[in-house]
Structures are given as structure tokens and as C-alpha cells.
């Protein structure tokens, strides 16, 4: 792509669509990205449509110049993986000016423009006594979760975020604006539920809403000797066929230099305003640090504010794998974490954690009940656990070490899972790294469907060849 010619073509639509380096708005957009690694990518310009029509006009304007460099698409820019929502020297179509949240009480639907943050969505639906399956961080957008998967406090009972999108408004590579839902363009609707940014620019998401009051939950902190018991409790919960699905469980342990040691944390929630029996093993653990405990009855917005408050905006990488819910492999993952931490101890201002995120069979069942998605999971595949390594640090000089240590850790866990016969094919796209191929992890049938849909709705392959991003269909 000739960037200068593409920029000129967009300026003919409206000069204020183009945000160039040196402009105050350009710097503001750069600063809005969550990770320093994403902020280091400096596009030749940002294009900031205010409507789906303008987004379509942009696609039509730049398409004749398609080639190199690339075109990225960004909603809120809160995903950690560099290159998923920004591109160096290319063009980033930033959807931050696509605004609007509208509730249709009769149809029990909220429509969310692609530039909105979920905190604003939660405030709106809560005021109406409603809930919505969205992400767990109020500063995050809807785009990444809505087309990649997305875990929510409501997921055990209602499926992933993408499973609750009943309609996508999409700008195709042709510039046509279409709807994709169960009745219209159904193949595209299913493909978008997990297929990422491979098919078009989603400018508006229509999500189911439901009656919802306050929740119970929060965080609690405790010490390493108790962590093995929490792993056992997590696996027991996941293998209970009658488990309470109105809960959400994450267990973590992490190192921070300010502490000089490792602490354990449980992030637990119930979508009812009470502590349920299912969460007693995680809430009542002793000893715990009472001064740091945040368990309470509160609103969805308050909990999602807490989840992301005070997050450091430096270099961040997330790497993950998925395994069967098995105590042995999770204990091995913890051992691997400790070995990795020793290798990273010299990294300046290091934050390093391992988190176990549950994928009970109920999530997969709810996904199927809501029309299916592209992830290729069957209830018999579960229950599963996502093993997430999170690293944050300061200096570019430590980048290679951090990446190498994390990649080695994930590789070792995968090998041990294979040896123990508890490996799982699926990789969670929201936490995938550049060395992984989450699209292929969905299985050959799902990948073939995604490629067929791409050929149908983008026959020239614009979003495959000009579209930036790490997770393309031909990988």
C-alpha cells in the first residue's frame, strides 16, 4: 500500500478523519493503549471514523492501494499482545469515535458501538436493572472479546462474550455494511464468534441483556503453602456435574518486587448477592491477609473498576496454554512458574504471575445453545483450564529474556500435558502470543469454515493480506 496515497484518498472524504504524527490527538491515542509494547508501534496515521458509513468509506478509499504496509483495526486498545490493534508505519483504523449504547427493553438487547468501553455499558444496563455478558475490566472495549471469545463473570452460566452477540454490524472489504445474525449471513455470524479480525470491521455489537442485581465477590490474598489445596478445590469444582454455574473462579500466584515475595490471590464472584457454598473453599481459606480482602456485595461496574485499577502501563506480555482440569498438570505448571521466576529475577520492576482460568463444560454447553461459535469445542472436551503467564517489566533490554523464558515455560507445560495425557488442543485467542496459532487450534473443520467464509465475504483477501494482526487464517 502506498501510505501517502491512501491518506490522500481518505482526506478527500473528510480531512478530520486523518490523525497524523505530531498532532495532539495522535499522541493521545498512542497513550491510550494498555501495553508499552503496543504504544511503541507508531502508525503513519490513525483514521478515526465517527460512523459505520465513514468506516465503509475508509475501506473503499484505501483498498485500491492495498499491499504493504498493513492496516490495523483498534477498538479500545486494551489487549496486551503487540500488533493486534496497532501497526508500525502502516495505517490504524481506530474506532474510538464510534459511540452509542442503546437498550431495547422489549427485545432484551443492548447495542454497543465499537468504540465504547464496557464500563459505560455496565452503567447503562445497571440503571435499567439489567446485566450483560461483557469483559471483566471496565476500561476494556467490546471488540476483542466480541470476536475472539471473551471471559465474563457470567460465562459459566451464559457462555463467552462472543456467544452473547446476537448481531454484528460489519463493514466488509467491499465497503458494504451488512448484519450478521442467526437469520441473516449466519455463516459470517458464526465465523465472527471467535474468528477475530479476519472478515471485516465490526462497527456495532448487539448483545443479550437479562435481569441482574448486585453480585458478591472480589479478591483475597493468602500464602504459598495453601495454593496446592486451592488447585485441588478448583479441579473438584470443575469435575462436579452439579456445580453452581452462577460463579466465576480465578486462582493466581504472583511475584512483585515491592513485596519481595510471592503472594497468592483468588478472584471469585457469584452473580447472586451472596457467598455461595461453591465458593467457600476459595473464600474461607486461612490464613489470609484480611487488610487486602475486597470480598463484598457490589455492582458489576464497581467490580470491573477494581479489576483494572492501578494497572501499570509498562511492557506487558501474556502467554497461555490450555490443559485438562487435572491436579498433576496444574501443580507442574506452578513448578514451571517457580523455575521461570528464578530466571527472571534480574529483570527490573518485574511483575510475574501465573493464573488458572476455568473453562467448565457448562461454558461450552451454553455456547452451543446460543447458536455455536468458531472455537471448535465440544462439552466432552471439558472441563479445561487456561494457564496464563503474565509478565510486566520496564526495559526493552529485557524483552528477549522475558519472551524466551515465557515461551520455554509454555512449551514445557505443553510437553508435560502431552506426557500425562491431559493436553487440550484449544488456545484462547485473547491470551495468545505471536508464536501460537489459535485459529488452527479450533480444529480443521472450524478452520475450513473460517476460510470458506473469508473467501465468500472477502474474495480478494483484503483482510488477510492488507489486514494487520498475528492470527490470520493462512497461518
C-alpha positions as CSV (number, residue, x, y, z in Angstrom):
1,X,0.0,0.0,0.0
2,X,1.2,3.5,-0.8
3,X,0.5,5.1,2.6
4,X,0.6,8.6,1.3
5,X,-1.8,7.9,-1.5
6,X,-4.1,6.1,0.9
7,X,-4.0,9.0,3.3
8,X,-4.8,11.4,0.5
9,X,-7.8,9.3,-0.6
10,X,-9.2,9.4,2.9
11,X,-8.6,13.1,3.3
12,X,-10.8,13.6,0.3
13,X,-13.7,12.1,2.3
14,X,-13.1,14.3,5.3
15,X,-9.8,15.9,6.4
16,X,-10.5,15.3,10.1
17,X,-10.7,11.6,9.6
18,X,-6.9,11.5,9.4
19,X,-4.7,12.0,12.5
20,X,-1.0,12.4,11.7
21,X,2.1,12.2,13.9
22,X,2.8,15.5,15.7
23,X,-0.8,16.0,16.3
24,X,-2.0,16.2,19.9
25,X,-4.8,13.7,19.2
26,X,-2.2,11.2,17.7
27,X,-0.3,11.3,21.0
28,X,-3.5,10.9,23.0
29,X,-4.4,7.8,21.0
30,X,-0.9,6.3,21.4
31,X,-1.1,6.8,25.2
32,X,-4.5,5.1,25.4
33,X,-3.0,1.6,24.5
34,X,-2.7,-0.6,27.5
35,X,0.8,-2.0,26.9
36,X,4.0,-0.1,26.2
37,X,4.8,-2.6,23.5
38,X,1.7,-1.6,21.6
39,X,2.4,2.1,22.2
40,X,5.8,1.7,20.6
41,X,4.2,0.9,17.3
42,X,3.8,4.2,15.5
43,X,1.5,4.1,12.5
44,X,1.8,6.6,9.6
45,X,-1.6,7.8,10.7
46,X,-4.8,7.0,12.6
47,X,-8.1,7.0,10.8
48,X,-11.0,7.8,13.2
49,X,-14.4,7.3,11.7
50,X,-17.5,8.6,13.5
51,X,-20.0,6.2,11.9
52,X,-20.2,2.9,10.1
53,X,-20.7,4.8,6.9
54,X,-17.4,6.6,7.3
55,X,-15.7,3.3,8.2
56,X,-17.0,1.9,5.0
57,X,-15.9,4.9,3.0
58,X,-12.4,4.5,4.5
59,X,-12.2,0.9,3.4
60,X,-13.3,1.8,-0.1
61,X,-10.8,4.6,-0.2
62,X,-7.7,2.7,0.9
63,X,-8.4,-0.7,-0.7
64,X,-7.0,0.3,-4.2
65,X,-3.7,0.8,-2.5
66,X,-3.7,-2.5,-0.7
67,X,-0.4,-4.3,-0.3
68,X,2.2,-3.2,2.2
69,X,2.4,-1.8,4.8
70,X,-0.6,-3.1,6.8
71,X,-3.9,-1.8,8.1
72,X,-4.7,-2.4,11.8
73,X,-8.1,-2.1,13.5
74,X,-8.5,-0.9,17.1
75,X,-11.4,-0.6,19.4
76,X,-10.2,0.3,22.9
77,X,-6.6,-1.0,22.5
78,X,-6.6,-2.9,25.9
79,X,-5.3,-6.2,24.7
80,X,-1.7,-6.9,25.7
81,X,-0.4,-8.6,22.6
82,X,1.6,-6.1,20.4
83,X,0.4,-5.9,16.8
84,X,-3.2,-6.9,17.3
85,X,-4.6,-3.4,17.4
86,X,-1.8,-1.2,16.0
87,X,0.8,-1.3,13.3
88,X,4.2,0.4,12.8
89,X,4.4,2.7,9.7
90,X,1.1,1.4,8.5
91,X,-2.5,2.7,9.0
92,X,-4.5,2.1,12.1
93,X,-8.3,2.5,11.8
94,X,-9.2,3.5,15.3
95,X,-12.8,3.2,16.2
96,X,-12.7,5.3,19.4
97,X,-15.2,7.8,17.9
98,X,-17.9,5.2,17.2
99,X,-20.1,5.8,20.2
100,X,-23.6,4.9,21.4
101,X,-25.2,2.5,23.8
102,X,-28.9,1.7,23.2
103,X,-31.1,-0.6,25.2
104,X,-34.1,-2.3,23.5
105,X,-36.0,-3.4,26.6
106,X,-38.7,-5.3,24.6
107,X,-36.1,-7.4,22.7
108,X,-33.8,-7.6,25.7
109,X,-30.8,-6.4,23.7
110,X,-28.2,-3.7,24.2
111,X,-26.4,-2.4,21.1
112,X,-22.9,-1.2,21.7
113,X,-20.8,0.9,19.2
114,X,-17.3,-0.5,18.7
115,X,-15.6,2.5,20.3
116,X,-17.3,2.2,23.7
117,X,-15.7,1.0,26.9
118,X,-17.5,-1.6,28.8
119,X,-17.7,0.5,32.0
120,X,-20.1,2.8,30.2
121,X,-22.1,-0.2,29.0
122,X,-22.4,-1.6,32.6
123,X,-23.5,1.8,33.9
124,X,-26.3,2.0,31.3
125,X,-27.6,-1.6,31.7
126,X,-27.4,-1.5,35.5
127,X,-29.5,1.6,35.6
128,X,-32.2,-0.5,33.9
129,X,-31.8,-3.4,36.4
130,X,-30.0,-5.4,33.7
131,X,-26.8,-7.3,33.2
132,X,-24.8,-8.2,30.1
133,X,-22.1,-10.7,29.3
134,X,-19.0,-8.5,28.8
135,X,-15.4,-8.4,29.9
136,X,-14.1,-8.1,33.4
137,X,-12.3,-4.7,33.0
138,X,-14.4,-1.5,32.7
139,X,-11.7,0.2,30.6
140,X,-11.7,-2.6,28.0
141,X,-13.8,-2.4,24.9
142,X,-16.2,-4.9,23.3
143,X,-14.2,-5.6,20.1
144,X,-11.5,-8.0,21.2
145,X,-13.9,-10.2,23.3
146,X,-16.8,-9.9,20.9
147,X,-14.9,-11.5,18.0
148,X,-12.3,-13.6,19.9
149,X,-14.1,-15.4,22.8
150,X,-14.1,-13.3,26.0
151,X,-14.5,-14.5,29.5
152,X,-17.0,-12.8,31.8
153,X,-18.3,-13.1,35.4
154,X,-21.4,-14.6,33.8
155,X,-19.7,-17.1,31.4
156,X,-20.2,-20.3,33.4
157,X,-24.0,-19.9,33.1
158,X,-24.2,-17.9,29.9
159,X,-21.3,-18.7,27.7
160,X,-18.5,-16.5,26.4
161,X,-18.9,-12.8,25.4
162,X,-19.0,-13.7,21.7
163,X,-21.7,-16.3,22.4
164,X,-24.0,-13.5,23.6
165,X,-23.6,-11.3,20.4
166,X,-26.9,-11.8,18.6
167,X,-26.0,-9.5,15.7
168,X,-22.8,-7.9,14.3
169,X,-22.9,-4.8,12.1
170,X,-20.0,-5.3,9.8
171,X,-18.1,-3.3,7.2
172,X,-16.9,-5.8,4.6
173,X,-13.9,-5.4,2.3
174,X,-16.2,-4.3,-0.5
175,X,-17.4,-1.3,1.7
176,X,-20.8,-2.9,2.1
177,X,-22.3,-2.7,5.5
178,X,-24.1,-5.9,6.5
179,X,-25.7,-7.5,9.5
180,X,-24.7,-11.0,10.6
181,X,-27.0,-12.9,12.9
182,X,-28.8,-16.2,13.2
183,X,-31.1,-15.5,10.3
184,X,-29.0,-13.2,8.0
185,X,-25.5,-14.1,7.0
186,X,-25.4,-16.8,9.6
187,X,-22.2,-18.3,8.4
188,X,-20.5,-14.9,8.9
189,X,-22.1,-14.6,12.4
190,X,-20.7,-17.9,13.5
191,X,-17.3,-17.1,12.0
192,X,-17.1,-13.8,13.8
193,X,-17.7,-15.6,17.1
194,X,-14.0,-16.5,17.6
195,X,-12.6,-15.8,14.2
196,X,-11.0,-12.4,15.1
197,X,-10.5,-9.5,12.7
198,X,-10.3,-11.7,9.6
199,X,-13.7,-10.8,8.0
200,X,-14.4,-7.1,8.3
201,X,-14.7,-4.2,10.7
202,X,-17.4,-4.7,13.2
203,X,-18.8,-1.3,14.0
204,X,-21.6,-2.3,16.4
205,X,-22.4,-5.3,18.6
206,X,-25.9,-6.3,19.7
207,X,-25.8,-8.3,23.0
208,X,-28.4,-10.1,25.0
209,X,-29.3,-8.5,28.3
210,X,-31.0,-10.1,31.3
211,X,-32.4,-9.2,34.8
212,X,-29.5,-8.6,37.1
213,X,-28.9,-7.1,40.5
214,X,-25.8,-6.8,42.6
215,X,-23.1,-9.5,42.8
216,X,-21.0,-10.9,45.5
217,X,-17.2,-11.3,45.2
218,X,-13.8,-9.7,45.0
219,X,-10.3,-10.6,45.7
220,X,-8.5,-12.2,48.7
221,X,-4.8,-12.8,49.3
222,X,-3.0,-15.7,51.0
223,X,0.3,-17.6,51.2
224,X,2.0,-20.2,49.1
225,X,1.6,-23.2,51.3
226,X,-2.2,-23.1,50.8
227,X,-2.0,-22.9,47.0
228,X,-2.0,-26.7,46.4
229,X,-5.2,-27.0,48.3
230,X,-6.8,-24.3,46.1
231,X,-5.8,-26.2,43.0
232,X,-7.5,-29.3,44.3
233,X,-10.6,-27.3,45.1
234,X,-10.6,-25.8,41.6
235,X,-10.4,-29.2,40.0
236,X,-13.0,-30.6,42.3
237,X,-15.4,-27.8,41.3
238,X,-14.8,-28.4,37.6
239,X,-15.4,-32.1,37.8
240,X,-18.7,-31.7,39.8
241,X,-21.5,-32.4,37.4
242,X,-23.9,-30.4,39.6
243,X,-21.6,-27.4,40.2
244,X,-23.1,-24.0,40.8
245,X,-22.8,-22.2,37.4
246,X,-23.5,-18.7,38.9
247,X,-19.9,-18.3,39.9
248,X,-16.6,-17.4,38.5
249,X,-13.2,-18.6,39.8
250,X,-9.6,-17.5,39.0
251,X,-6.7,-18.6,41.2
252,X,-3.2,-16.9,40.9
253,X,0.1,-16.6,42.4
254,X,2.5,-13.8,41.6
255,X,5.7,-12.0,42.4
256,X,6.2,-8.3,42.7
257,X,9.5,-6.6,43.8
258,X,7.6,-4.3,46.2
259,X,6.6,-7.4,48.1
260,X,9.9,-9.2,47.6
261,X,8.0,-12.5,47.7
262,X,5.2,-14.4,46.1
263,X,1.5,-14.0,47.1
264,X,-1.5,-16.0,46.1
265,X,-4.8,-14.4,45.0
266,X,-8.3,-15.7,44.4
267,X,-10.6,-13.7,42.2
268,X,-14.0,-15.1,42.9
269,X,-17.6,-14.0,42.1
270,X,-21.2,-15.1,42.4
271,X,-23.8,-13.4,40.2
272,X,-26.2,-13.6,43.2
273,X,-25.7,-11.2,46.1
274,X,-24.4,-13.9,48.5
275,X,-21.5,-16.1,49.2
276,X,-22.4,-19.5,47.7
277,X,-21.4,-22.8,49.1
278,X,-19.4,-23.5,45.9
279,X,-17.0,-20.6,46.7
280,X,-16.5,-21.4,50.4
281,X,-13.2,-23.3,49.8
282,X,-11.9,-20.3,48.0
283,X,-13.3,-17.6,50.2
284,X,-12.7,-19.1,53.6
285,X,-9.0,-20.2,53.2
286,X,-6.8,-19.5,56.2
287,X,-4.5,-17.8,56.8
288,X,-5.3,-14.9,54.6
289,X,-4.4,-11.2,54.6
290,X,-7.5,-9.5,55.9
291,X,-6.3,-6.0,55.2
292,X,-6.2,-6.8,51.4
293,X,-9.5,-8.7,51.1
294,X,-12.2,-7.0,49.0
295,X,-15.0,-9.6,49.2
296,X,-18.3,-7.7,49.3
297,X,-21.8,-7.3,47.7
298,X,-21.4,-4.6,45.0
299,X,-22.3,-3.6,41.4
300,X,-20.9,-5.1,38.2
301,X,-19.4,-1.7,37.4
302,X,-17.6,-1.5,40.7
303,X,-16.1,-4.9,40.4
304,X,-14.9,-4.3,36.9
305,X,-13.4,-1.0,38.0
306,X,-11.4,-2.8,40.7
307,X,-10.2,-5.4,38.3
308,X,-8.1,-3.0,36.3
309,X,-7.4,-0.2,38.8
310,X,-3.8,0.9,39.2
311,X,-2.6,-1.4,36.4
312,X,0.9,-0.4,35.4
313,X,1.2,0.8,31.8
314,X,4.6,-0.6,31.0
315,X,5.8,-3.5,28.9
316,X,3.3,-6.4,29.2
317,X,3.2,-9.9,27.7
318,X,0.6,-12.6,28.2
319,X,1.3,-16.2,27.2
320,X,-1.0,-19.1,27.8
321,X,-1.9,-22.7,27.1
322,X,-4.9,-24.9,27.8
323,X,-5.0,-28.2,29.6
324,X,-7.5,-30.6,31.1
325,X,-8.7,-29.9,34.6
326,X,-6.1,-32.1,36.3
327,X,-4.3,-31.5,39.6
328,X,-1.0,-33.0,38.4
329,X,-0.5,-30.8,35.4
330,X,-1.6,-27.6,37.3
331,X,1.0,-28.5,40.0
332,X,3.6,-28.9,37.3
333,X,2.7,-25.5,35.9
334,X,3.3,-24.0,39.3
335,X,6.7,-25.7,39.4
336,X,7.4,-24.3,36.0
337,X,6.4,-20.9,37.1
338,X,8.9,-21.0,40.0
339,X,11.7,-22.1,37.7
340,X,10.9,-19.3,35.3
341,X,10.8,-16.7,38.1
342,X,14.3,-17.6,39.1
343,X,15.5,-16.9,35.5
344,X,13.7,-13.5,35.5
345,X,14.7,-12.3,39.0
346,X,17.2,-9.8,37.4
347,X,14.5,-8.1,35.3
348,X,13.9,-4.5,36.5
349,X,10.5,-3.8,38.1
350,X,9.2,-7.3,37.2
351,X,5.6,-8.4,37.9
352,X,5.2,-12.1,37.1
353,X,2.2,-14.2,37.8
354,X,0.5,-17.5,36.8
355,X,-3.3,-17.7,36.7
356,X,-5.6,-20.6,36.3
357,X,-8.8,-19.6,34.5
358,X,-11.6,-22.2,34.4
359,X,-13.5,-23.3,31.3
360,X,-16.1,-25.6,32.8
361,X,-18.1,-27.8,30.4
362,X,-21.1,-25.5,31.1
363,X,-19.5,-22.7,29.1
364,X,-19.2,-25.0,26.1
365,X,-22.8,-26.1,26.5
366,X,-24.0,-22.6,26.7
367,X,-22.0,-21.7,23.6
368,X,-23.8,-24.4,21.6
369,X,-27.2,-23.4,23.0
370,X,-26.6,-19.9,21.7
371,X,-26.0,-20.9,18.1
372,X,-22.5,-22.1,18.2
373,X,-19.2,-20.4,17.7
374,X,-15.9,-20.9,15.8
375,X,-13.8,-22.3,18.7
376,X,-14.3,-25.9,17.8
377,X,-15.0,-27.0,21.4
378,X,-17.4,-29.8,22.5
379,X,-18.7,-30.4,26.0
380,X,-16.8,-33.6,26.1
381,X,-13.6,-31.6,25.7
382,X,-14.1,-30.0,29.1
383,X,-13.6,-29.2,31.8
384,X,-10.5,-27.2,30.8
385,X,-8.1,-24.7,32.5
386,X,-6.4,-21.8,30.8
387,X,-2.9,-21.5,32.2
388,X,-1.9,-17.8,31.9
389,X,1.6,-16.3,32.4
390,X,1.5,-12.6,32.8
391,X,4.7,-10.5,32.8
392,X,5.2,-6.8,33.2
393,X,8.6,-5.0,33.2
394,X,10.3,-1.7,32.3
395,X,13.3,-2.0,30.0
396,X,13.4,-3.0,26.3
397,X,16.8,-4.6,27.1
398,X,14.9,-7.3,29.0
399,X,12.4,-8.1,26.2
400,X,14.2,-11.1,24.8
401,X,14.8,-12.7,28.2
402,X,11.1,-12.3,29.2
403,X,9.8,-13.7,25.9
404,X,12.2,-16.6,25.9
405,X,11.5,-17.6,29.5
406,X,7.8,-17.4,29.0
407,X,7.8,-19.3,25.7
408,X,10.0,-22.1,27.2
409,X,7.6,-22.3,30.2
410,X,4.6,-22.8,28.0
411,X,6.4,-25.3,25.8
412,X,7.4,-27.3,28.8
413,X,3.8,-27.3,30.2
414,X,2.5,-28.5,26.8
415,X,5.1,-31.3,26.7
416,X,4.2,-32.4,30.2
417,X,0.4,-32.3,29.4
418,X,1.0,-34.5,26.4
419,X,3.0,-36.9,28.5
420,X,0.3,-37.0,31.2
421,X,-2.5,-37.3,28.5
422,X,-4.2,-34.1,29.7
423,X,-3.3,-31.9,26.8
424,X,-6.0,-29.8,25.1
425,X,-5.9,-28.6,21.6
426,X,-7.8,-25.3,22.1
427,X,-5.9,-22.0,22.6
428,X,-7.7,-18.9,23.9
429,X,-7.2,-16.2,21.3
430,X,-7.4,-13.3,23.8
431,X,-4.2,-14.6,25.5
432,X,-2.4,-16.0,22.5
433,X,1.1,-15.0,21.7
434,X,2.8,-14.4,18.3
435,X,4.4,-17.9,18.3
436,X,1.0,-19.6,18.7
437,X,-1.7,-20.4,16.1
438,X,-5.0,-20.2,18.0
439,X,-7.1,-20.4,14.7
440,X,-5.7,-23.8,13.9
441,X,-6.3,-24.9,17.5
442,X,-10.0,-24.7,16.8
443,X,-9.6,-27.8,14.7
444,X,-9.6,-28.5,10.9
445,X,-13.4,-28.3,10.5
446,X,-13.7,-24.9,12.1
447,X,-10.7,-23.5,10.3
448,X,-12.0,-24.7,7.0
449,X,-15.3,-23.0,7.8
450,X,-13.5,-19.7,8.6
451,X,-11.5,-19.9,5.3
452,X,-14.7,-20.5,3.4
453,X,-16.4,-17.6,5.0
454,X,-13.4,-15.4,4.3
455,X,-13.4,-16.4,0.6
456,X,-17.2,-15.6,0.4
457,X,-17.2,-12.2,2.1
458,X,-13.7,-11.0,1.2
459,X,-12.9,-12.8,-2.1
460,X,-9.9,-10.6,-2.8
461,X,-8.5,-11.4,0.6
462,X,-8.1,-7.7,1.7
463,X,-8.3,-8.5,5.5
464,X,-5.9,-11.4,5.0
465,X,-3.2,-9.6,3.0
466,X,-3.6,-5.9,4.0
467,X,-5.0,-6.5,7.4
468,X,-2.6,-6.4,10.3
469,X,-2.7,-8.8,13.1
470,X,-0.9,-12.0,14.2
471,X,-3.7,-14.5,13.8
472,X,-4.6,-14.9,10.1
473,X,-6.4,-17.8,8.5
474,X,-3.5,-19.0,6.4
475,X,-1.0,-19.2,9.3
